[in-house]
């Protein structure tokens, strides 16, 4: 190999729902990179051969998601690949997709609040891997019973938060029928030591039985009440002043004229 060629640094794995990108630095100048993926039990596979990029999608060579892999980032010249000697390379940290990929956001399909029941139906995130019929595997297809979901919910305009857990695709929560509720959810892998919690879904709120106080808040009504009291007070004060003036005028008209 050519000991003068720089080797890659800052090698990182980025993986969401098993779509895995390998990144590193620096940008090459006068040489190129080739990525080799080494598994503990699988054959070495090459990806992004002779690339000037500093990232490589290695998803398709990590299909055995419970396997532990390392990446070798080879620094090569176009002629160096034919060299018998091994080119200089850098080695990544170990990566096990099953333990380290991040769970993406679950998709909330629909939700209803009827009476005292909040019902939420959602869908598992999909992975890049496919069944033989070319439909995509979901994270549930891979994690199976290791996967569960947690729903966080609270009364609208309240900070008190509760949670519920399910291994199905639905939540059915008992709530106060007179209040609206907001919620979001995320996938969880309880067996993991790290990366247990997945990405959070969007937060949504119900709008059943929403009244004016819920819509605008108590502060607006306090301001309206203060203004109303001020207007009433002003009207009373003006009425009293006018009444006194009228009495004073009538009293002056009844007094006899001086010298008559």
BALOBA-1460 file (C-alpha; in Angstrom, 3 decimals):
// residues 260
<rec num="1" residu="x" x="0.000" y="0.000" z="0.000"/>
<rec num="2" residu="x" x="0.852" y="3.668" z="-0.118"/>
<rec num="3" residu="x" x="1.720" y="4.831" z="3.411"/>
<rec num="4" residu="x" x="1.533" y="8.443" z="2.215"/>
<rec num="5" residu="x" x="-2.213" y="8.338" z="1.647"/>
<rec num="6" residu="x" x="-4.320" y="9.803" z="4.505"/>
<rec num="7" residu="x" x="-6.767" y="7.479" z="6.203"/>
<rec num="8" residu="x" x="-10.343" y="8.248" z="7.211"/>
<rec num="9" residu="x" x="-11.165" y="9.767" z="10.606"/>
<rec num="10" residu="x" x="-14.392" y="10.460" z="12.546"/>
<rec num="11" residu="x" x="-16.101" y="7.349" z="11.201"/>
<rec num="12" residu="x" x="-19.733" y="7.168" z="12.361"/>
<rec num="13" residu="x" x="-22.741" y="4.911" z="11.841"/>
<rec num="14" residu="x" x="-26.130" y="6.589" z="11.357"/>
<rec num="15" residu="x" x="-29.099" y="4.230" z="11.316"/>
<rec num="16" residu="x" x="-32.869" y="4.817" z="11.520"/>
<rec num="17" residu="x" x="-35.306" y="1.925" z="10.995"/>
<rec num="18" residu="x" x="-32.338" y="-0.134" z="9.721"/>
<rec num="19" residu="x" x="-31.448" y="2.293" z="6.933"/>
<rec num="20" residu="x" x="-27.758" y="2.701" z="7.706"/>
<rec num="21" residu="x" x="-25.330" y="5.320" z="6.427"/>
<rec num="22" residu="x" x="-21.604" y="5.249" z="7.140"/>
<rec num="23" residu="x" x="-19.883" y="8.665" z="7.275"/>
<rec num="24" residu="x" x="-16.294" y="9.777" z="7.698"/>
<rec num="25" residu="x" x="-13.772" y="12.560" z="6.965"/>
<rec num="26" residu="x" x="-11.838" y="14.118" z="5.195"/>
<rec num="27" residu="x" x="-12.777" y="14.796" z="1.581"/>
<rec num="28" residu="x" x="-10.176" y="12.980" z="-0.541"/>
<rec num="29" residu="x" x="-7.688" y="14.822" z="-2.732"/>
<rec num="30" residu="x" x="-5.526" y="12.788" z="-5.107"/>
<rec num="31" residu="x" x="-6.996" y="9.496" z="-3.889"/>
<rec num="32" residu="x" x="-10.381" y="7.749" z="-3.376"/>
<rec num="33" residu="x" x="-12.142" y="5.580" z="-0.814"/>
<rec num="34" residu="x" x="-13.529" y="2.064" z="-0.867"/>
<rec num="35" residu="x" x="-15.655" y="0.659" z="1.960"/>
<rec num="36" residu="x" x="-15.343" y="-2.906" z="3.213"/>
<rec num="37" residu="x" x="-17.936" y="-4.309" z="5.627"/>
<rec num="38" residu="x" x="-16.647" y="-7.108" z="7.858"/>
<rec num="39" residu="x" x="-19.100" y="-9.277" z="9.788"/>
<rec num="40" residu="x" x="-18.226" y="-11.664" z="12.596"/>
<rec num="41" residu="x" x="-19.627" y="-14.638" z="10.693"/>
<rec num="42" residu="x" x="-20.316" y="-13.265" z="7.204"/>
<rec num="43" residu="x" x="-18.073" y="-12.704" z="4.213"/>
<rec num="44" residu="x" x="-16.455" y="-9.318" z="3.618"/>
<rec num="45" residu="x" x="-18.464" y="-7.140" z="1.256"/>
<rec num="46" residu="x" x="-17.315" y="-4.053" z="-0.642"/>
<rec num="47" residu="x" x="-19.466" y="-0.942" z="-1.071"/>
<rec num="48" residu="x" x="-18.955" y="2.502" z="-2.615"/>
<rec num="49" residu="x" x="-15.891" y="1.363" z="-4.546"/>
<rec num="50" residu="x" x="-13.506" y="4.143" z="-5.604"/>
<rec num="51" residu="x" x="-15.741" y="6.930" z="-4.313"/>
<rec num="52" residu="x" x="-14.839" y="10.563" z="-3.771"/>
<rec num="53" residu="x" x="-17.737" y="10.860" z="-1.309"/>
<rec num="54" residu="x" x="-17.408" y="10.663" z="2.469"/>
<rec num="55" residu="x" x="-20.565" y="8.668" z="3.106"/>
<rec num="56" residu="x" x="-21.874" y="5.313" z="1.986"/>
<rec num="57" residu="x" x="-25.281" y="3.634" z="2.242"/>
<rec num="58" residu="x" x="-24.471" y="0.156" z="3.559"/>
<rec num="59" residu="x" x="-28.046" y="-0.920" z="4.339"/>
<rec num="60" residu="x" x="-28.185" y="-3.795" z="1.843"/>
<rec num="61" residu="x" x="-25.071" y="-5.530" z="3.230"/>
<rec num="62" residu="x" x="-26.372" y="-5.474" z="6.825"/>
<rec num="63" residu="x" x="-29.425" y="-7.681" z="6.250"/>
<rec num="64" residu="x" x="-28.365" y="-10.017" z="9.065"/>
<rec num="65" residu="x" x="-29.422" y="-7.398" z="11.596"/>
<rec num="66" residu="x" x="-28.204" y="-9.350" z="14.637"/>
<rec num="67" residu="x" x="-24.699" y="-9.641" z="13.220"/>
<rec num="68" residu="x" x="-21.975" y="-7.304" z="14.542"/>
<rec num="69" residu="x" x="-20.066" y="-5.442" z="11.834"/>
<rec num="70" residu="x" x="-17.019" y="-3.231" z="11.456"/>
<rec num="71" residu="x" x="-16.246" y="-1.031" z="8.464"/>
<rec num="72" residu="x" x="-12.821" y="-0.646" z="6.904"/>
<rec num="73" residu="x" x="-12.450" y="2.620" z="4.981"/>
<rec num="74" residu="x" x="-9.664" y="2.016" z="2.450"/>
<rec num="75" residu="x" x="-7.684" y="4.930" z="1.008"/>
<rec num="76" residu="x" x="-6.723" y="4.015" z="-2.553"/>
<rec num="77" residu="x" x="-5.597" y="5.399" z="-5.877"/>
<rec num="78" residu="x" x="-7.270" y="4.199" z="-9.062"/>
<rec num="79" residu="x" x="-4.227" y="2.020" z="-9.753"/>
<rec num="80" residu="x" x="-3.812" y="1.028" z="-6.123"/>
<rec num="81" residu="x" x="-6.818" y="-1.342" z="-6.187"/>
<rec num="82" residu="x" x="-4.850" y="-3.666" z="-8.442"/>
<rec num="83" residu="x" x="-1.882" y="-3.618" z="-6.098"/>
<rec num="84" residu="x" x="-1.179" y="-6.889" z="-4.323"/>
<rec num="85" residu="x" x="-0.399" y="-5.055" z="-1.107"/>
<rec num="86" residu="x" x="-3.234" y="-3.930" z="1.175"/>
<rec num="87" residu="x" x="-3.971" y="-0.190" z="0.979"/>
<rec num="88" residu="x" x="-3.983" y="1.908" z="4.148"/>
<rec num="89" residu="x" x="-7.346" y="1.910" z="5.926"/>
<rec num="90" residu="x" x="-9.180" y="3.042" z="9.053"/>
<rec num="91" residu="x" x="-11.517" y="0.852" z="11.112"/>
<rec num="92" residu="x" x="-14.896" y="1.935" z="12.498"/>
<rec num="93" residu="x" x="-16.450" y="1.118" z="15.835"/>
<rec num="94" residu="x" x="-18.485" y="-2.077" z="15.965"/>
<rec num="95" residu="x" x="-22.121" y="-1.821" z="14.901"/>
<rec num="96" residu="x" x="-25.019" y="-4.210" z="15.506"/>
<rec num="97" residu="x" x="-28.173" y="-3.009" z="13.688"/>
<rec num="98" residu="x" x="-30.603" y="-4.874" z="15.953"/>
<rec num="99" residu="x" x="-29.198" y="-3.168" z="19.039"/>
<rec num="100" residu="x" x="-28.264" y="0.225" z="17.649"/>
<rec num="101" residu="x" x="-30.615" y="1.338" z="14.884"/>
<rec num="102" residu="x" x="-32.937" y="4.122" z="16.058"/>
<rec num="103" residu="x" x="-36.691" y="3.551" z="15.924"/>
<rec num="104" residu="x" x="-38.294" y="6.159" z="13.674"/>
<rec num="105" residu="x" x="-41.531" y="8.058" z="14.269"/>
<rec num="106" residu="x" x="-44.673" y="5.909" z="14.322"/>
<rec num="107" residu="x" x="-47.429" y="7.187" z="12.045"/>
<rec num="108" residu="x" x="-50.731" y="7.989" z="13.767"/>
<rec num="109" residu="x" x="-53.437" y="6.922" z="11.320"/>
<rec num="110" residu="x" x="-56.510" y="8.211" z="13.163"/>
<rec num="111" residu="x" x="-57.807" y="9.008" z="16.640"/>
<rec num="112" residu="x" x="-61.159" y="9.658" z="18.293"/>
<rec num="113" residu="x" x="-62.400" y="10.829" z="21.670"/>
<rec num="114" residu="x" x="-65.888" y="9.527" z="22.291"/>
<rec num="115" residu="x" x="-67.273" y="10.046" z="25.754"/>
<rec num="116" residu="x" x="-64.647" y="8.973" z="28.254"/>
<rec num="117" residu="x" x="-62.529" y="6.943" z="25.769"/>
<rec num="118" residu="x" x="-59.576" y="8.153" z="23.713"/>
<rec num="119" residu="x" x="-58.762" y="5.729" z="20.880"/>
<rec num="120" residu="x" x="-55.525" y="6.032" z="18.892"/>
<rec num="121" residu="x" x="-54.613" y="3.822" z="15.915"/>
<rec num="122" residu="x" x="-51.075" y="3.922" z="14.503"/>
<rec num="123" residu="x" x="-48.747" y="2.214" z="12.036"/>
<rec num="124" residu="x" x="-45.256" y="0.768" z="12.535"/>
<rec num="125" residu="x" x="-42.356" y="2.490" z="10.751"/>
<rec num="126" residu="x" x="-41.174" y="0.596" z="7.675"/>
<rec num="127" residu="x" x="-37.617" y="-0.609" z="7.035"/>
<rec num="128" residu="x" x="-35.744" y="-0.689" z="3.687"/>
<rec num="129" residu="x" x="-35.823" y="-4.501" z="3.709"/>
<rec num="130" residu="x" x="-38.451" y="-6.397" z="1.710"/>
<rec num="131" residu="x" x="-40.353" y="-9.653" z="1.820"/>
<rec num="132" residu="x" x="-40.123" y="-11.950" z="-1.244"/>
<rec num="133" residu="x" x="-43.353" y="-10.310" z="-2.512"/>
<rec num="134" residu="x" x="-41.498" y="-6.952" z="-2.445"/>
<rec num="135" residu="x" x="-43.569" y="-5.428" z="0.347"/>
<rec num="136" residu="x" x="-41.464" y="-3.690" z="2.980"/>
<rec num="137" residu="x" x="-40.804" y="-5.198" z="6.392"/>
<rec num="138" residu="x" x="-41.863" y="-3.043" z="9.331"/>
<rec num="139" residu="x" x="-39.826" y="-2.654" z="12.501"/>
<rec num="140" residu="x" x="-42.378" y="-4.963" z="14.175"/>
<rec num="141" residu="x" x="-41.587" y="-7.702" z="11.637"/>
<rec num="142" residu="x" x="-37.980" y="-7.582" z="12.808"/>
<rec num="143" residu="x" x="-38.249" y="-6.838" z="16.539"/>
<rec num="144" residu="x" x="-41.491" y="-8.772" z="17.097"/>
<rec num="145" residu="x" x="-42.147" y="-9.109" z="20.860"/>
<rec num="146" residu="x" x="-39.141" y="-6.919" z="21.720"/>
<rec num="147" residu="x" x="-41.087" y="-3.902" z="20.434"/>
<rec num="148" residu="x" x="-43.691" y="-1.912" z="22.329"/>
<rec num="149" residu="x" x="-45.146" y="1.583" z="22.104"/>
<rec num="150" residu="x" x="-45.758" y="4.221" z="24.740"/>
<rec num="151" residu="x" x="-48.412" y="6.932" z="24.503"/>
<rec num="152" residu="x" x="-47.998" y="10.140" z="26.513"/>
<rec num="153" residu="x" x="-51.227" y="12.096" z="27.010"/>
<rec num="154" residu="x" x="-52.437" y="15.084" z="29.024"/>
<rec num="155" residu="x" x="-55.432" y="17.368" z="29.370"/>
<rec num="156" residu="x" x="-55.260" y="20.224" z="26.887"/>
<rec num="157" residu="x" x="-53.595" y="23.298" z="28.468"/>
<rec num="158" residu="x" x="-52.390" y="21.199" z="31.410"/>
<rec num="159" residu="x" x="-48.836" y="20.135" z="32.246"/>
<rec num="160" residu="x" x="-49.776" y="16.904" z="34.023"/>
<rec num="161" residu="x" x="-48.718" y="14.028" z="31.756"/>
<rec num="162" residu="x" x="-49.714" y="10.347" z="31.916"/>
<rec num="163" residu="x" x="-48.600" y="7.394" z="29.809"/>
<rec num="164" residu="x" x="-49.839" y="4.018" z="28.600"/>
<rec num="165" residu="x" x="-48.080" y="1.104" z="26.877"/>
<rec num="166" residu="x" x="-49.179" y="-1.357" z="24.198"/>
<rec num="167" residu="x" x="-47.743" y="-4.089" z="21.984"/>
<rec num="168" residu="x" x="-50.625" y="-3.809" z="19.521"/>
<rec num="169" residu="x" x="-51.467" y="-1.053" z="17.004"/>
<rec num="170" residu="x" x="-54.048" y="0.712" z="19.159"/>
<rec num="171" residu="x" x="-54.392" y="2.587" z="22.420"/>
<rec num="172" residu="x" x="-57.682" y="2.799" z="24.298"/>
<rec num="173" residu="x" x="-57.427" y="5.272" z="27.175"/>
<rec num="174" residu="x" x="-59.993" y="6.299" z="29.792"/>
<rec num="175" residu="x" x="-60.222" y="10.096" z="29.923"/>
<rec num="176" residu="x" x="-62.390" y="12.892" z="31.298"/>
<rec num="177" residu="x" x="-65.254" y="13.252" z="28.808"/>
<rec num="178" residu="x" x="-65.527" y="17.001" z="29.477"/>
<rec num="179" residu="x" x="-61.891" y="17.757" z="28.561"/>
<rec num="180" residu="x" x="-59.854" y="17.699" z="25.372"/>
<rec num="181" residu="x" x="-56.571" y="15.789" z="25.344"/>
<rec num="182" residu="x" x="-53.218" y="16.081" z="23.583"/>
<rec num="183" residu="x" x="-50.853" y="13.164" z="22.999"/>
<rec num="184" residu="x" x="-47.795" y="11.817" z="21.206"/>
<rec num="185" residu="x" x="-46.132" y="8.395" z="21.119"/>
<rec num="186" residu="x" x="-42.877" y="6.567" z="20.456"/>
<rec num="187" residu="x" x="-41.577" y="3.040" z="19.985"/>
<rec num="188" residu="x" x="-39.515" y="1.417" z="22.738"/>
<rec num="189" residu="x" x="-37.181" y="-1.597" z="22.882"/>
<rec num="190" residu="x" x="-37.136" y="-2.424" z="26.639"/>
<rec num="191" residu="x" x="-34.427" y="-5.077" z="26.257"/>
<rec num="192" residu="x" x="-31.858" y="-2.541" z="25.078"/>
<rec num="193" residu="x" x="-29.328" y="-0.876" z="27.338"/>
<rec num="194" residu="x" x="-28.994" y="2.097" z="24.982"/>
<rec num="195" residu="x" x="-31.216" y="3.623" z="22.299"/>
<rec num="196" residu="x" x="-34.273" y="2.233" z="24.090"/>
<rec num="197" residu="x" x="-36.593" y="5.073" z="23.096"/>
<rec num="198" residu="x" x="-37.460" y="5.822" z="19.490"/>
<rec num="199" residu="x" x="-38.258" y="9.128" z="17.837"/>
<rec num="200" residu="x" x="-41.415" y="10.883" z="19.025"/>
<rec num="201" residu="x" x="-44.431" y="11.164" z="16.765"/>
<rec num="202" residu="x" x="-46.141" y="14.471" z="16.056"/>
<rec num="203" residu="x" x="-48.264" y="15.754" z="18.951"/>
<rec num="204" residu="x" x="-52.011" y="15.902" z="18.263"/>
<rec num="205" residu="x" x="-55.013" y="17.197" z="20.235"/>
<rec num="206" residu="x" x="-58.674" y="16.244" z="20.266"/>
<rec num="207" residu="x" x="-61.360" y="18.913" z="19.828"/>
<rec num="208" residu="x" x="-64.441" y="17.299" z="21.317"/>
<rec num="209" residu="x" x="-66.663" y="19.462" z="23.542"/>
<rec num="210" residu="x" x="-64.342" y="22.419" z="23.271"/>
<rec num="211" residu="x" x="-65.847" y="25.496" z="24.929"/>
<rec num="212" residu="x" x="-64.919" y="29.165" z="24.795"/>
<rec num="213" residu="x" x="-62.937" y="28.947" z="28.032"/>
<rec num="214" residu="x" x="-60.814" y="26.107" z="26.567"/>
<rec num="215" residu="x" x="-60.344" y="28.028" z="23.352"/>
<rec num="216" residu="x" x="-59.221" y="31.369" z="24.739"/>
<rec num="217" residu="x" x="-58.115" y="30.622" z="28.282"/>
<rec num="218" residu="x" x="-59.098" y="32.106" z="31.643"/>
<rec num="219" residu="x" x="-56.807" y="35.128" z="31.234"/>
<rec num="220" residu="x" x="-58.982" y="36.565" z="28.441"/>
<rec num="221" residu="x" x="-62.102" y="36.276" z="30.588"/>
<rec num="222" residu="x" x="-60.356" y="37.957" z="33.514"/>
<rec num="223" residu="x" x="-59.432" y="40.883" z="31.267"/>
<rec num="224" residu="x" x="-63.017" y="41.095" z="29.938"/>
<rec num="225" residu="x" x="-64.383" y="41.019" z="33.504"/>
<rec num="226" residu="x" x="-61.996" y="43.805" z="34.616"/>
<rec num="227" residu="x" x="-62.972" y="45.963" z="31.627"/>
<rec num="228" residu="x" x="-66.681" y="45.301" z="32.280"/>
<rec num="229" residu="x" x="-66.330" y="46.264" z="35.959"/>
<rec num="230" residu="x" x="-64.463" y="49.442" z="34.975"/>
<rec num="231" residu="x" x="-67.189" y="50.380" z="32.471"/>
<rec num="232" residu="x" x="-69.962" y="49.724" z="35.033"/>
<rec num="233" residu="x" x="-68.072" y="51.707" z="37.704"/>
<rec num="234" residu="x" x="-67.586" y="54.624" z="35.314"/>
<rec num="235" residu="x" x="-71.274" y="54.559" z="34.378"/>
<rec num="236" residu="x" x="-72.311" y="54.619" z="38.060"/>
<rec num="237" residu="x" x="-69.892" y="57.462" z="38.860"/>
<rec num="238" residu="x" x="-71.159" y="59.521" z="35.902"/>
<rec num="239" residu="x" x="-74.774" y="58.857" z="36.911"/>
<rec num="240" residu="x" x="-74.086" y="60.037" z="40.458"/>
<rec num="241" residu="x" x="-72.306" y="63.187" z="39.223"/>
<rec num="242" residu="x" x="-75.126" y="64.023" z="36.808"/>
<rec num="243" residu="x" x="-77.734" y="63.362" z="39.468"/>
<rec num="244" residu="x" x="-75.967" y="65.695" z="41.932"/>
<rec num="245" residu="x" x="-75.652" y="68.435" z="39.313"/>
<rec num="246" residu="x" x="-79.333" y="68.125" z="38.456"/>
<rec num="247" residu="x" x="-80.324" y="68.420" z="42.146"/>
<rec num="248" residu="x" x="-78.033" y="71.410" z="42.645"/>
<rec num="249" residu="x" x="-79.520" y="73.167" z="39.615"/>
<rec num="250" residu="x" x="-83.081" y="72.526" z="40.822"/>
<rec num="251" residu="x" x="-82.192" y="73.844" z="44.272"/>
<rec num="252" residu="x" x="-80.778" y="77.073" z="42.828"/>
<rec num="253" residu="x" x="-83.913" y="77.636" z="40.746"/>
<rec num="254" residu="x" x="-86.145" y="77.379" z="43.872"/>
<rec num="255" residu="x" x="-84.175" y="79.996" z="45.881"/>
<rec num="256" residu="x" x="-85.917" y="83.525" z="46.032"/>
<rec num="257" residu="x" x="-84.103" y="86.283" z="44.218"/>
<rec num="258" residu="x" x="-82.188" y="88.724" z="46.474"/>
<rec num="259" residu="x" x="-83.876" y="92.093" z="47.041"/>
<rec num="260" residu="x" x="-87.358" y="90.980" z="45.981"/>
